[in-house]
Amino acid sequence: MARALVLTVIGKDRPGLVESLADLIETHEGSWDESRMARLAGHFAGVVQIHLPENQVEAFISALPTLVNQGLSVNVVESDWLQVNVDHRNSLQLELVGQDRPGIIREISSKLADLGVSMQDLRTIVESAPMSGDRIFRAEVELIPPTQTDSEQIRAILEELADEMMIDITLKKTPQKSV
């Protein structure tokens, strides 16, 4: 029987960090299932879902400190991935753009949580506007609404919030993803 683990990893960015983690997973007969990784402020940060044979889990967890010598800090939690089933066919893609200010994600996430909408995947960036140099905040979010929540209800709440916050939003059905 396999057990699933979710790892969070961070370290000063340099070539070979992913390889070090992948080697350790392979050494313990594990499989790399899903991940999100990025370079942020000179650091490599990521989340990785893996699964390992039952008899390899303890040895794998015991071996994680060896990654510290290679500049990578890892935390691990067990997952019940076999019981989790997210239907991406009903997901929505939210894109928002506006002048950066504190509280954008808090306000958006609060309204979505009130509707029972889950933020499945969130990607943000702050960049300089081409002409003015002002800080522009951009976000792309995959939303998973509960089955009883209509996408038009979500759209109405987000449009009202966009008007209050003076940001632009686009909400559309998520195209089926490929890796």
GIHUKA-V62656 format. One record per pair of residues at least 6 apart in sequence whose ideal C-beta (glycine too) atoms are under 7 Angstrom apart, sorted by sequence separation. I is the first residue (numbers start at 1). J is the second residue. D is the distance in Angstrom with one decimal. If there is no record, write none. Layout:
# GIHUKA-V62656
i: <I:I>
j: <J:J>
d: <D:D>
This chain:
# GIHUKA-V62656
i: <11:98:145:162:25:37:38:67:112:128:129:162:38:52:37:126:127:145:22:36:64:109:126:159:35:36:126:127:158:9:35:64:35:124:125:158:35:124:34:61:124:32:33:123:155:33:122:123:154:32:33:31:122:30:31:121:30:121:30:119:120:29:120:28:29:119:120:25:13:30:100:117:118:17:29:117:28:117:13:91:12:13:30:49:116:12:13:28:112:11:28:49:117:142:10:11:104:116:10:86:115:10:99:100:9:99:100:9:99:100:117:115:8:9:24:97:98:115:6:7:97:115:6:7:24:96:4:5:95:21:111:4:5:20:93:94:3:2:3:93:94:2:20:111:2:3:21:91:92:2:20:91:1:91:92:108:3:17:107:17:90:14:86:107:12:92:11:11:104:11:92:9:10:94:9:7:8:98:7:98:7:98:97:98:5:6:96:97:96:5:6:96:4:5:95:3:4:94:95:4:94:92:93:92:92:93:92:91:88:88>
j: <17:104:151:168:32:44:45:74:119:135:136:169:46:60:46:135:136:154:32:46:74:119:136:169:46:47:137:138:169:21:47:76:48:137:138:171:49:138:49:76:139:48:49:139:171:50:139:140:171:50:51:50:141:50:51:141:51:142:52:141:142:52:143:52:53:143:144:50:39:56:126:143:144:44:56:144:56:145:42:120:42:43:60:79:146:43:44:59:143:43:60:81:149:174:43:44:137:149:44:120:149:45:134:135:45:135:136:46:136:137:154:153:47:48:63:136:137:154:47:48:138:157:49:50:67:139:49:50:140:67:157:51:52:67:140:141:51:51:52:142:143:52:70:161:53:54:72:142:143:54:72:143:54:144:145:161:57:71:161:72:145:71:144:165:71:151:71:72:165:73:154:72:73:158:74:74:75:165:75:166:76:167:167:168:76:77:167:168:168:78:79:169:78:79:169:78:79:169:170:81:171:171:172:172:173:174:174:174:174:177>
d: <5.6:6.9:6.6:6.7:5.9:6.9:6.1:5.5:6.5:6.8:5.0:4.5:7.0:5.7:3.3:5.4:5.5:6.0:6.4:6.2:4.9:6.3:6.9:6.8:5.9:5.2:5.4:6.9:5.4:6.3:6.5:6.6:4.3:6.9:5.2:6.1:6.9:6.8:4.4:6.1:4.6:6.6:4.6:6.9:5.1:5.9:6.8:4.8:6.8:5.6:6.1:6.3:5.0:4.9:5.4:6.8:6.5:4.1:4.1:5.5:4.3:6.5:6.8:5.7:5.3:6.4:4.9:5.5:5.2:6.8:5.2:5.2:4.3:5.1:5.3:6.9:4.2:4.9:5.8:6.4:6.7:5.8:6.6:6.4:4.3:5.9:4.4:6.0:6.7:6.6:4.1:6.4:6.6:5.9:5.9:5.4:5.7:6.2:6.9:6.5:5.5:4.7:6.0:3.8:7.0:7.0:6.4:5.0:6.5:4.1:6.2:6.9:5.5:6.6:5.9:6.5:5.7:6.2:6.6:4.6:5.2:6.5:5.2:6.7:6.6:5.0:6.5:5.4:5.4:6.7:5.3:4.7:6.8:5.9:7.0:4.4:6.5:4.5:5.9:6.1:5.6:6.5:4.7:5.6:6.1:5.7:6.6:5.3:4.4:6.9:6.1:6.2:5.0:5.3:6.6:6.7:5.1:6.9:6.4:5.4:6.8:6.6:6.0:6.5:5.6:5.9:4.5:4.0:6.8:6.1:6.7:5.8:5.3:6.9:5.1:5.4:4.8:6.4:6.9:6.3:5.2:3.0:6.5:6.4:5.3:5.3:5.3:4.9:6.7:6.0:4.9:4.7:7.0:6.3:6.9:6.7:4.1:6.5:4.5:4.0:5.3:5.7:5.3:6.8:6.3:4.5:6.0:4.3:6.5:6.7>
